[in-house]
Amino acid sequence: MSDKIRLCAVCNKDISERVEVLPETWLCREHAGMIDKYGGEFTVVARQESLSKPGSLKKNYGGVSVRRTRNLAALEKLQAEHEQLRKQQKDE
């Protein structure tokens, strides 16, 4: 286990145990499930590589390259939702 403590980007809870399994995560288990309604923590784009010559009608395809990026828009929406819920609970 790493000596460094990592906190959830939404609620600031310790997520060190979750980081051992999924090192690139920024969220605790609770918020990782909640971010799905905004499109998930990551967006995945797959692109098939073309090996054919430019202008050729013959299509030769190679492998597939996959790019995974963090869904920052979803993270911002989840943080705003969490902050709104905290304010509502504080007012009650």
Secondary structure, DSSP 4 states (H G I P E B T S, - for coil): --SS--B-TTT--B-HHHHHH-TT--S-HHHHHHGGGGT-SEEEEEEEEE-SPTT-SS--EEEEEEEEEE-HHHHHHHHHHHHHHHHHHHH-
